[in-house]
Amino acid sequence: MTLPVAAQCLAMLADGRLLTITASRRPRANRADVKCVVAGAPAICERMQEVVRLARHTEPRIDSRDQVVLSMDTVPEPDERDWELAAVLADRMVRGLYRHSGGAVLAHGRSDAWHLGRVQAGVPLAIEQVRHHLADARASAPAPVPGLALVLGAGTGTGTSTGTQVVPNVDSLFISHLGGLHGHPDPAAAVASATAWFPLHSGGVNDCLGWVEVSVYPILEGVVGQDAVGQRDDASGQHRVDVEDEEDTIAVPGLDLSAQLAVRRALAGARHFDGRGLGRWRTVVRFGQPRFQGASYELALVMADRLARGRECVPRGRIIATGCSSAWHAGQVETVDGCAPKLALILKQAEAGDRVLLPAAWHGQLPDGFGAALRARGASHACIERIGMI
């Protein structure tokens, strides 16, 4: 199958303007897998890159040897998000994962969970404006205008169901998940997610239990990494390759580059300790509060990952953990700063069924009655020197 060099997808803005998102491919050559260009709008560039990367999470195969460059011909308002589905479709169209024989595609939808493949309805689409734009294009064109397809988040202000034509002679598809593009089941069914909590201490009223969520999607066959060498799968036309670097499969949106690298290294090291945990998952890590300092979240991160991958027993309540390591590949758990205030915070917010995991070095620093107070709340605790195996 010959892949297109460029593809376009349309979106309609709230003020009635048409926005064209163009996606093009070029050899990656050690560059980022996705690059976004929107003049004078760095926040929209960042969001578009995040959306496209997260939406790739549930794809069975990813060939990342090409870089995809996305651009907009019009800058939307900062709070507009209904162009997100168009960006996802443009990325898939240029990589040959979505095609429509009718020609141009206009997409309208957004999502707060692209890593699950979910699509939400956005601001009601002005169908009359779509008809008007289409009529103008047909009237002014010297040659027949290619057909138009509408791909809309389910419930996009029309009250119509999947497959209903809301514009004459225009195919309309209403989807609630990306699998609906091809009539497939919801891809979220193949994603396992787990969350763990960790104490965030800043010495003030903002002290709280932060959370980290790890979502894993199984890689049944090889996935292409930037340093890998692949073979063509004749059945699908895709390249099938094994990833050489575990960190290539871990996405951490919302964090700066150094923090992303720290998260990837911690997860890759902890999976190395499993023995059979490497090279089998595509992963998205999300933090409830992405702006924090230190590495005390690492044990919670590792435990959420182990829960998501079925490597740990599920507690009745939450896992609350704090600890870091310079040797996750050996399963070691090391101490972190802020023992006393973090213990006080955990004790204050622990609930029935919670399991509290602390570094072994904290065992001698536990205040008198800490364990009894946790048990009175229905929670339990353990001071651990290393993560376990099941």
SULCORNOR-V707110 format. One record per helix or strand of 3 or more residues. SS is the DSSP state (2 for helix, 1 for strand). FROM is the first residue (numbers start at 1). LEN is the number of residues. Records with the same first field share a line. If there is no record, write none. Layout:
SS=FROM-LEN  FROM-LEN
//
This chain:
1=6-7  18-10  34-4  66-7  104-5  148-6  171-5  191-10  208-11  281-7  319-3  355-5  380-5
2=42-17  84-11  114-3  127-14  178-4  187-4  246-4  257-18  298-11  328-3  339-11  360-6  370-7
//
